[in-house]
Every structure is written in C-alpha cells, then in structure tokens.
Amino acid sequence: MAEFPNLGKHCESTICNRLDFLPIKCSSCAHFYCSEHYTFEAHNCPTGSRISVQVPICPICEKPVPTPKDTNVDYQVNLHIQNNCRLPQRTKVYSNACSVAKCRKKEMVAMECSKCRSNYCLSHRHERDHSCERKTAELQKLNTQKKASWADSFLTITRSRMNPCASQARNVQSTANDEALARSLQQEEYNRTYCHPPFPYYILSISHIHQSKIKRRG
C-alpha cells in the first residue's frame, strides 16, 4: 500500500501493529486499534476501568458510534460511515477561482493580473489569454494610431504622386498669366505713346508745325 500511505492506521497495540483501514479509536485513551484490540481488556487500557461502557469512535468524523451489545463493531462503524458520517468542515485548498466567464478552474495560489487586478487560473494568467480590459484598450489605441499613421502615409504618397501634375499645371497657368500681363503692358505703352501722346509732346508737335509754316512763307 505504498501508493496510499495515509489510508488507514496501524493498530497501536504493542503485540499487533496491523494496518487497519477502519481503525477504532479508544474512547478512553484515544489511541487507535484494530477490531481485535479495541476493547479495554485487549489493549490493557490504563484508563478503561473508569468507563463502564465502551463506544467506538468513527475514524473519519471522530464521533462516537453507538454499538448495541453483541454487535460487530466493524459492521456498526461501516454502517455509520455509509449513512450518518459527515466529514468535518475543512478549509478549501483551491479557492482562487478564475475570472474568465466560462472557466471553472480554481487554483491554490492567487494569480492576479497586474493590469486589470483580477484573479485567473494557469491557463488564463497571461494578458492575451483573458482579454485584459486595460490591455484591450491599449491595443485598440495602438491600432487606432497605426490606422491613422497608415492614412497619413497614404495621403502623403498620393499627394507626392499628384504634385508633379499639379506643379506643371500651376507653372503653365503662371506662364500664361505672365504672357497676358506682358501683352497688356505692351498695349498700354503703345496706346500711351502713339494714340494718346502726353501733353508736352503734343505741344512740341504743334510748335514744330507752326514754325514750319512761317519758314515756308518767308
């Protein structure tokens, strides 16, 4: 029985020491004995003389098992274990439940997430495994930044591809405007010089004509 070292107890009688899976606890000296040495007389109980009636103690719940006279003790204890025995309240070892909705696992040691401060099992202890709220928010923010960066890059590339055409169009328009302005200035200069000469030039022309007429008469 090396696989179950804690199952059963050895009879504490000095002449027995047999492994019994249903040991009987002496109600007087509180030692455990097999079915052959549980009586006061069989194991020479030092305090057995003080008790008039001996009642076996359940090895599981450690409560007295009423045993009628001339009734097999093993049978009575076994009957008690099957029907009336209640295990004592024990501290739950695996009390740290996983916070994931559909996970029912519990761990002996608490595993708290440093981001969302919730407890998880071994399978969901990592942030990516339990959809950590803060981590999700950070990932969403990062994805948004990536999308914005991608959009900016796309616009930059598009504008760079369109810029040569736009620059050429602007250059053509600018050249046309310059030529039109030059023609307009030339036309204004021509009109001012030949069609509408300035006042001093007009006076000089009249004076020159008048002097020519006087010379012809003389």
trRosetta pair geometry for C-beta under 8 A, 3 or more apart (Angstrom, degrees):
i j d omega theta_ij theta_ji phi_ij phi_ji
1 4 5.4 -58 -178 58 92 87
1 5 7.4 141 127 -87 87 40
1 7 6.6 -116 179 64 127 113
1 8 7.8 -12 158 36 164 126
1 19 7.0 -170 35 146 149 162
2 5 6.7 5 -159 -68 41 88
4 7 3.8 7 147 2 119 127
7 21 6.5 -7 153 -125 93 92
8 19 5.4 75 120 176 135 88
8 20 5.7 -174 -165 91 111 36
8 21 4.0 -69 -86 -101 118 49
8 22 7.6 -43 -117 -20 90 31
8 23 6.5 119 -165 -26 68 101
9 19 7.4 -177 102 -145 19 61
9 20 6.4 -21 68 60 65 82
9 23 4.1 -41 55 -17 108 157
9 32 4.6 5 111 119 146 157
9 59 7.1 -157 3 -140 123 137
10 17 5.2 -2 176 -165 117 61
10 18 6.7 161 -151 80 68 23
10 19 5.4 -40 -92 -89 70 59
10 20 7.4 120 -125 13 21 76
10 23 8.0 7 49 -90 13 138
10 32 7.7 102 74 94 41 114
11 16 4.1 -38 98 108 135 128
11 17 5.9 -124 67 -81 81 10
11 18 4.8 25 9 45 121 74
11 19 7.9 -119 -6 -62 77 16
11 20 5.9 72 -54 -10 89 119
11 23 7.0 -174 -83 -124 60 106
11 32 7.0 -122 -118 119 39 77
11 33 5.1 48 -146 -149 87 52
11 34 4.0 -44 -81 -18 128 95
11 36 7.8 -8 -123 55 156 90
11 37 5.7 91 -170 49 127 130
12 17 7.8 51 -106 -93 20 58
12 31 4.4 -103 66 174 153 118
12 32 5.7 106 -11 64 111 62
12 33 6.0 -82 40 -78 80 70
12 43 7.4 53 87 -149 82 143
13 16 3.9 53 69 17 113 113
13 17 7.2 -120 69 -36 67 51
13 33 5.8 67 -36 -129 98 103
13 34 7.4 -73 8 22 120 92
13 37 4.1 -57 -49 170 145 164
13 42 7.1 -56 -101 137 140 90
13 43 4.8 -116 -98 -112 96 99
15 37 7.9 169 63 -97 91 144
16 33 7.6 80 58 -151 153 83
16 34 6.1 -139 164 16 150 123
16 36 7.1 164 -108 76 142 114
16 37 5.5 -129 -21 -14 153 151
18 34 5.2 10 70 -54 114 149
20 23 4.5 118 86 -78 113 73
20 24 7.9 -44 121 -1 150 70
20 32 7.8 -162 59 155 118 106
20 33 7.8 38 21 141 153 31
20 34 4.2 171 -60 -107 143 83
20 35 7.1 163 -138 -14 141 76
22 35 7.7 30 89 -54 100 104
22 59 6.6 -171 -157 13 48 134
22 74 5.9 102 95 -138 141 86
22 77 5.7 139 176 105 121 132
22 78 6.5 -36 -120 -69 158 85
22 81 7.8 -109 -123 -23 113 149
23 32 4.1 29 154 -177 135 115
23 33 6.7 136 -165 59 89 22
23 34 6.6 -62 -120 -85 72 46
23 59 5.3 97 63 -85 79 141
24 32 6.8 141 69 -153 34 65
24 33 5.7 -38 67 67 88 75
24 34 7.3 65 20 180 95 9
24 35 6.6 97 -10 -89 127 52
24 38 4.0 -1 84 -112 134 142
24 56 4.7 -65 -149 -141 111 108
24 57 6.9 120 -172 45 61 66
24 59 7.4 -94 -90 -49 27 101
24 73 6.1 9 -94 147 150 135
24 77 6.7 -127 -95 -61 93 155
25 30 6.3 -5 -178 -152 104 47
25 31 7.2 172 -148 89 64 22
25 32 5.4 -37 -92 -93 65 71
25 56 7.2 108 50 -170 61 62
25 57 3.6 -49 66 64 110 121
25 58 8.0 -24 21 56 113 21
25 59 6.4 146 -27 -87 103 69
25 62 7.1 10 25 -130 162 74
26 29 4.8 12 96 48 135 81
26 30 6.3 -81 73 -28 82 13
26 31 5.3 14 23 52 118 69
26 32 7.6 -147 -4 -81 78 22
26 33 6.3 54 -47 2 99 114
26 38 6.4 -175 -80 -162 77 69
26 40 7.6 112 -148 -86 117 62
26 43 7.1 -107 -72 62 142 140
26 45 6.0 179 -168 -105 146 130
26 48 7.6 -72 -172 -84 123 102
26 54 7.6 -46 -150 -153 71 116
26 57 7.6 -30 47 10 12 115
27 30 7.8 27 -146 -74 14 55
27 51 6.6 170 100 -173 109 174
27 54 5.9 169 34 -152 118 68
27 55 5.3 63 -51 58 154 73
27 56 7.5 -127 -38 -104 104 13
27 57 5.9 149 -78 -41 76 106
27 64 6.7 41 -103 -105 126 104
28 40 6.7 42 18 -100 149 103
28 45 5.2 77 78 173 135 139
28 47 4.5 -174 168 92 109 96
28 48 4.8 175 42 -88 171 58
28 50 6.9 140 -137 55 117 98
28 51 5.3 -137 -83 7 110 134
28 54 7.3 -57 -23 -114 107 96
29 45 5.2 -152 -16 -146 121 95
29 46 6.6 89 -87 39 125 82
29 47 5.7 147 -70 35 78 106
29 48 7.4 -44 -24 -52 100 82
31 43 7.4 -144 84 143 128 155
32 59 7.2 60 -124 -107 123 111
33 36 7.8 -118 157 67 102 54
33 37 4.2 -121 -173 95 123 88
33 38 4.3 174 83 -85 116 58
33 42 7.2 131 169 98 152 119
33 43 5.5 -114 -97 -48 148 146
34 37 5.5 58 52 30 79 92
34 38 6.9 -126 86 -41 30 88
35 38 6.3 -28 -131 -6 27 119
35 73 5.9 174 -136 69 91 111
35 74 5.0 -25 -98 -50 139 111
36 42 6.4 -178 141 -164 58 148
37 42 4.2 -159 -135 134 50 120
37 43 4.6 85 170 -60 97 98
38 42 6.7 32 41 57 31 136
38 43 7.3 8 -110 -8 12 123
38 54 7.8 153 136 150 90 136
38 56 6.5 11 165 -104 148 98
38 73 6.4 -134 64 112 151 169
39 42 4.4 91 57 1 87 105
39 43 7.3 152 73 9 48 82
39 54 6.5 142 -132 67 63 165
40 43 7.4 -89 -156 53 21 77
40 44 7.8 41 163 -129 57 10
40 45 4.1 -79 -141 30 72 123
40 48 2.9 138 -138 -172 124 155
40 49 7.4 145 175 -51 146 49
40 51 7.7 -178 -71 64 139 101
40 54 6.1 -157 -28 -68 99 141
41 44 7.3 18 -166 -77 30 46
41 45 7.9 -43 -37 15 24 90
41 48 7.6 -145 -45 113 47 158
45 48 3.3 90 84 -35 122 116
45 49 8.0 178 94 -17 93 62
47 50 5.4 -31 178 18 77 119
47 51 7.5 56 133 -6 82 99
48 51 6.2 -70 -159 43 47 96
48 54 7.2 -9 -147 -81 102 120
51 54 6.3 97 113 -80 124 66
55 64 4.4 28 126 -161 131 113
55 65 6.7 172 172 60 89 50
55 66 6.6 -32 -141 -100 118 41
55 67 6.4 162 -137 18 65 95
56 64 7.3 127 81 -154 40 60
56 65 4.9 -26 82 52 92 108
56 67 5.8 60 14 -26 103 137
56 73 5.1 125 -46 -161 147 112
56 76 7.0 130 43 89 135 117
56 77 5.6 -78 120 -71 143 113
57 62 6.0 6 170 -153 111 52
57 63 7.0 170 -153 85 72 17
57 64 5.8 -47 -99 -93 66 50
57 65 6.9 160 -116 1 13 87
58 61 4.9 15 95 49 134 82
58 62 6.2 -100 76 -47 79 14
58 63 5.2 7 27 51 117 68
58 64 7.7 -125 -6 -60 83 1
58 65 5.4 110 -55 -49 85 110
58 77 6.3 161 -107 -148 68 91
58 80 5.7 -121 -90 116 120 134
58 81 6.7 156 -146 -74 113 81
58 85 5.9 178 -167 -111 151 109
59 62 7.4 19 -150 -75 18 62
59 77 7.7 49 2 -176 89 132
60 81 6.2 101 10 -119 140 100
60 85 5.3 47 77 -173 133 134
60 87 6.6 -70 164 -99 107 69
61 85 5.2 -170 -13 -156 124 81
61 86 5.7 71 -102 62 140 57
61 87 6.7 -126 -84 -102 87 25
61 88 6.3 144 -133 -43 66 82
62 88 7.7 0 26 -44 106 127
63 85 8.0 180 39 -122 114 69
65 76 5.7 138 144 133 121 102
65 77 5.3 134 66 -98 175 67
65 80 4.6 -98 -126 -39 117 163
66 76 7.7 -119 93 -179 47 130
67 71 5.4 -156 -177 76 81 116
67 73 5.8 -3 -131 -111 157 70
67 76 4.5 119 -110 106 93 173
68 71 4.5 81 67 -16 82 133
68 76 7.8 -180 23 -96 70 137
71 75 6.8 -115 169 71 86 115
71 76 5.5 77 131 -54 119 123
72 75 4.0 70 84 9 109 113
72 76 6.6 173 90 -12 57 86
73 76 5.7 -59 -148 39 33 110
73 77 6.1 29 157 -16 69 107
74 77 5.9 -56 -143 40 29 107
74 78 6.1 29 157 -18 64 110
75 78 5.8 -58 -147 39 27 111
75 79 6.2 29 154 -20 63 108
76 79 5.7 -52 -147 35 30 113
76 80 6.5 33 152 -20 62 105
77 80 5.5 -52 -150 34 33 114
77 81 6.5 35 152 -21 65 103
78 81 5.7 -51 -148 33 33 112
78 82 6.5 27 156 -15 65 108
79 82 6.0 -59 -147 38 30 108
79 83 6.1 -7 167 10 66 117
80 83 6.6 -78 -137 52 22 88
80 84 5.3 -54 -156 53 65 104
80 85 5.7 89 139 -52 75 94
81 85 4.5 2 -128 -11 43 147
82 85 7.5 67 9 15 20 108
87 90 7.3 -44 146 -12 109 108
92 95 4.4 109 102 -72 112 100
93 108 5.7 -23 157 -115 88 95
94 106 4.0 106 154 111 101 111
94 107 6.3 -147 -145 131 86 2
94 108 5.6 -57 -94 -72 65 61
95 106 6.5 39 -62 -175 4 127
96 106 5.9 135 68 -166 49 75
96 107 4.7 -43 76 65 113 79
96 108 7.1 -4 22 89 113 5
96 109 6.8 -44 17 101 155 18
96 110 4.6 -163 -120 -90 143 65
96 111 7.2 114 144 11 141 70
96 119 5.4 -119 -174 171 97 141
97 104 7.9 -46 -149 -160 99 40
97 105 7.7 141 -150 91 55 44
97 106 5.0 -37 -91 -99 56 90
97 119 7.0 90 73 97 50 121
98 103 4.1 -50 95 109 138 127
98 104 7.5 5 41 42 110 3
98 105 4.9 44 -14 66 129 85
98 106 7.1 -127 -14 -82 76 41
98 107 7.5 83 -60 -11 83 99
98 119 7.0 -128 -119 117 32 78
98 120 5.2 41 -141 -149 82 50
98 121 3.9 -43 -77 -20 122 97
98 123 7.8 -9 -112 54 153 93
98 124 5.8 92 -159 45 124 130
99 103 8.0 25 64 58 27 118
99 118 4.1 -46 7 166 172 122
99 119 5.7 126 -31 64 106 58
99 120 5.7 -67 28 -79 91 71
99 124 7.8 -142 54 110 72 138
99 130 7.0 61 76 -164 97 138
100 103 3.9 56 74 8 110 122
100 120 6.6 62 -24 -129 95 96
100 121 7.7 -72 17 18 114 99
100 124 4.9 -128 -33 -121 134 173
100 130 5.4 -119 -75 -128 103 94
103 121 6.2 -143 160 11 138 128
103 123 7.3 -169 -131 71 137 120
103 124 6.2 -104 -50 -13 168 144
105 121 3.9 37 97 -96 126 159
105 122 7.6 -90 143 27 149 77
105 123 6.7 104 23 20 162 114
106 121 7.2 -84 -78 -94 9 108
107 110 7.2 148 86 -88 111 25
107 111 6.3 20 67 -4 160 107
107 121 5.3 159 -39 -126 111 67
107 122 6.5 131 -94 -32 130 82
110 119 5.3 -70 -155 -124 88 122
111 119 6.2 106 62 -157 56 70
111 120 5.4 -71 93 65 107 69
111 121 7.1 104 43 -129 132 9
111 122 7.2 131 -16 -79 164 47
111 125 4.6 -55 151 -117 142 114
112 117 6.1 -2 -178 -153 110 46
112 118 6.9 167 -145 85 69 19
112 119 5.4 -41 -88 -88 66 66
112 120 7.9 129 -109 13 22 76
113 116 4.9 18 90 47 131 82
113 117 6.4 -85 73 -33 77 14
113 118 5.5 6 27 52 112 69
113 119 7.8 -156 -4 -83 78 19
113 120 6.3 53 -43 -3 102 119
113 125 7.5 180 -79 -166 82 54
113 127 6.5 114 -149 -91 119 75
113 130 6.9 -123 -67 65 145 140
113 132 5.9 -169 176 -109 150 118
114 117 7.6 24 -149 -72 17 58
115 127 5.9 58 12 -112 143 120
115 132 4.7 52 85 178 138 140
115 133 7.7 179 131 56 107 64
115 134 4.3 -152 173 61 104 125
115 135 5.4 29 162 -39 169 91
116 130 7.9 -126 39 108 142 120
116 132 4.9 -158 -20 -152 119 86
116 133 5.2 103 -103 30 123 93
116 134 5.6 -169 -69 4 75 101
116 135 7.7 -72 -35 -1 103 90
118 130 7.5 -149 84 143 123 147
120 124 4.2 -117 -172 98 122 93
120 125 4.9 172 93 -92 115 49
120 129 7.7 128 171 94 150 108
120 130 5.3 -100 -105 -62 146 152
121 124 5.5 62 51 31 77 91
121 125 6.9 -108 96 -48 32 84
122 125 5.9 -26 -140 -18 28 119
123 129 6.7 -156 143 169 60 144
124 129 4.6 -157 -134 123 52 110
124 130 4.2 86 175 -69 104 101
125 129 7.0 27 45 60 37 134
125 130 7.7 45 -78 -19 6 124
126 129 4.5 82 64 5 88 109
126 130 7.4 157 78 3 47 87
127 130 6.9 -80 -147 47 27 85
127 132 4.2 -44 -154 -5 86 137
127 135 4.5 127 174 -56 124 163
128 131 8.0 28 -168 -72 30 41
128 132 7.8 -44 -57 6 26 100
128 135 7.4 -117 -73 142 52 152
131 135 7.7 -161 -179 72 31 109
131 136 5.9 29 -179 -61 75 125
132 135 3.6 65 78 17 111 115
132 136 6.3 -177 86 -16 53 82
133 136 5.6 -52 -145 34 27 112
133 137 6.4 28 154 -19 62 103
134 137 5.6 -51 -149 35 34 112
134 138 6.4 33 151 -18 65 105
135 138 5.6 -53 -148 38 34 112
135 139 6.2 34 153 -19 66 105
136 139 5.6 -54 -146 37 31 110
136 140 6.2 33 153 -20 65 105
137 140 5.7 -52 -147 36 31 112
137 141 6.4 32 153 -19 63 105
138 141 5.6 -53 -149 36 32 112
138 142 6.3 32 152 -19 65 106
139 142 5.5 -53 -146 38 33 112
139 143 6.2 34 154 -20 66 105
140 143 5.7 -52 -145 36 31 111
140 144 6.3 34 153 -21 63 104
141 144 5.6 -53 -150 34 31 113
141 145 6.4 31 152 -18 64 104
142 145 5.7 -53 -150 36 32 111
142 146 6.3 34 151 -20 65 105
143 146 5.5 -52 -148 36 33 113
143 147 6.3 34 153 -19 66 103
144 147 5.7 -53 -148 36 31 110
144 148 6.3 30 153 -17 65 106
145 148 5.7 -54 -146 38 32 111
145 149 6.2 32 154 -19 65 106
146 149 5.6 -54 -146 38 30 111
146 150 6.2 32 153 -21 64 105
147 150 5.6 -53 -148 36 31 112
147 151 6.3 32 153 -20 65 104
148 151 5.7 -52 -148 35 32 111
148 152 6.4 32 153 -18 65 104
149 152 5.7 -52 -148 36 32 111
149 153 6.3 33 153 -19 65 106
150 153 5.6 -54 -148 37 31 112
150 154 6.3 34 152 -22 65 105
151 154 5.6 -52 -147 35 32 113
151 155 6.4 30 154 -17 65 104
152 155 5.8 -55 -148 38 31 108
152 156 6.2 33 153 -21 65 107
153 156 5.6 -54 -147 36 31 113
153 157 6.3 29 156 -17 66 105
154 157 5.9 -55 -148 37 29 108
154 158 6.2 29 154 -19 64 109
155 158 5.6 -55 -144 38 31 112
155 159 6.1 29 158 -18 66 107
156 159 5.9 -57 -147 38 27 108
156 160 6.2 27 155 -20 63 108
157 160 5.7 -56 -147 36 30 111
157 161 6.4 27 155 -17 64 106
158 161 5.9 -59 -152 37 30 108
158 162 6.3 16 155 -9 66 112
159 162 5.7 -63 -142 45 32 104
159 163 6.0 52 155 -47 67 99
160 163 5.7 -34 -144 7 30 122
161 164 7.7 -51 -180 17 33 99
162 165 5.9 -63 -166 44 55 108
162 166 5.8 49 144 -21 83 113
163 166 5.5 -62 -140 43 33 110
163 167 5.8 34 162 -23 71 107
164 167 5.8 -55 -142 36 27 110
164 168 6.3 27 158 -19 63 107
165 168 5.8 -55 -148 36 30 111
165 169 6.3 29 154 -18 64 106
166 169 5.7 -54 -148 36 32 111
166 170 6.3 30 153 -18 65 106
167 170 5.7 -55 -147 38 31 110
167 171 6.2 33 153 -21 65 105
168 171 5.6 -53 -147 35 31 112
168 172 6.4 31 154 -18 65 104
169 172 5.8 -53 -148 36 31 110
169 173 6.3 29 154 -17 64 108
170 173 5.7 -56 -146 39 31 111
170 174 6.1 33 154 -21 66 107
171 174 5.6 -54 -145 37 29 111
171 175 6.3 31 155 -19 64 105
172 175 5.8 -55 -148 36 29 111
172 176 6.4 29 154 -18 64 106
173 176 5.7 -54 -148 37 31 111
173 177 6.3 31 153 -19 64 106
174 177 5.7 -55 -149 36 31 112
174 178 6.4 32 153 -20 65 105
175 178 5.7 -53 -147 35 32 111
175 179 6.4 30 155 -17 65 105
176 179 5.8 -54 -147 37 31 110
176 180 6.3 31 154 -18 65 107
177 180 5.7 -55 -147 37 31 111
177 181 6.3 31 154 -20 65 107
178 181 5.7 -56 -148 37 31 111
178 182 6.3 32 153 -20 65 105
179 182 5.6 -52 -147 35 32 111
179 183 6.4 31 155 -17 65 104
180 183 5.8 -54 -148 37 31 110
180 184 6.3 33 153 -21 64 107
181 184 5.6 -55 -149 36 31 113
181 185 6.4 31 154 -19 65 104
182 185 5.8 -55 -148 36 31 109
182 186 6.3 32 153 -19 65 106
183 186 5.6 -54 -147 37 32 112
183 187 6.3 32 155 -19 66 106
184 187 5.8 -55 -149 36 30 111
184 188 6.4 30 154 -18 64 106
185 188 5.7 -54 -147 37 32 111
185 189 6.3 33 154 -19 65 106
186 189 5.7 -56 -148 37 31 111
186 190 6.3 31 154 -19 65 106
187 190 5.7 -52 -146 36 32 112
187 191 6.3 30 156 -16 65 107
188 191 5.8 -55 -145 39 30 109
188 192 6.1 28 157 -19 65 110
189 192 5.8 -57 -144 38 28 109
189 193 6.1 20 160 -16 65 113
190 193 6.0 -64 -144 39 26 104
190 194 6.0 -22 177 22 67 112
190 195 7.4 54 131 -3 70 102
191 194 7.2 -74 -124 54 18 78
191 195 4.7 -35 -153 40 61 126
191 196 6.2 18 155 20 77 101
192 195 7.6 -3 -39 53 12 84
192 196 6.0 -47 -128 72 38 94
192 197 7.9 90 158 -107 50 30
192 198 7.5 26 173 -52 90 84
193 197 6.8 21 -175 -101 32 71
194 197 7.3 13 -119 -62 12 86
197 201 4.4 -104 164 91 119 127
197 202 5.4 151 91 -59 109 83
197 205 7.6 81 85 -18 158 139
198 201 5.1 86 62 14 77 108
198 202 7.1 -142 99 -10 37 92
199 202 5.6 -57 -147 34 32 113
199 203 6.5 31 157 -19 66 103
200 203 5.7 -53 -148 34 35 111
200 204 6.4 35 155 -19 67 105
201 204 5.7 -53 -148 36 32 113
201 205 6.5 37 152 -24 63 104
202 205 5.8 -53 -153 31 31 114
202 206 6.8 29 152 -17 64 103
203 206 5.9 -55 -153 35 34 109
203 207 6.3 32 152 -18 67 108
204 207 5.7 -55 -146 38 33 112
204 208 6.2 35 155 -22 65 107
205 208 5.8 -55 -149 34 29 113
205 209 6.6 29 154 -18 63 105
206 209 5.8 -56 -151 36 32 110
206 210 6.3 32 152 -21 66 107
207 210 5.7 -54 -147 35 32 112
207 211 6.4 30 156 -17 65 106
208 211 6.0 -55 -148 37 29 109
208 212 6.6 33 152 -23 62 106
209 212 5.7 -55 -153 32 32 115
209 213 6.7 33 152 -20 65 103
210 213 5.9 -54 -154 32 33 111
210 214 6.8 32 151 -19 65 104
211 214 5.7 -51 -149 33 37 112
211 215 6.6 37 154 -19 66 105
212 215 6.0 -56 -152 34 32 111
212 216 6.7 33 152 -21 64 105
213 216 5.8 -55 -153 32 33 113
213 217 6.7 30 153 -18 65 105
214 217 5.9 -57 -153 35 33 110
214 218 6.5 28 154 -16 66 109
215 218 5.9 -58 -147 38 32 109
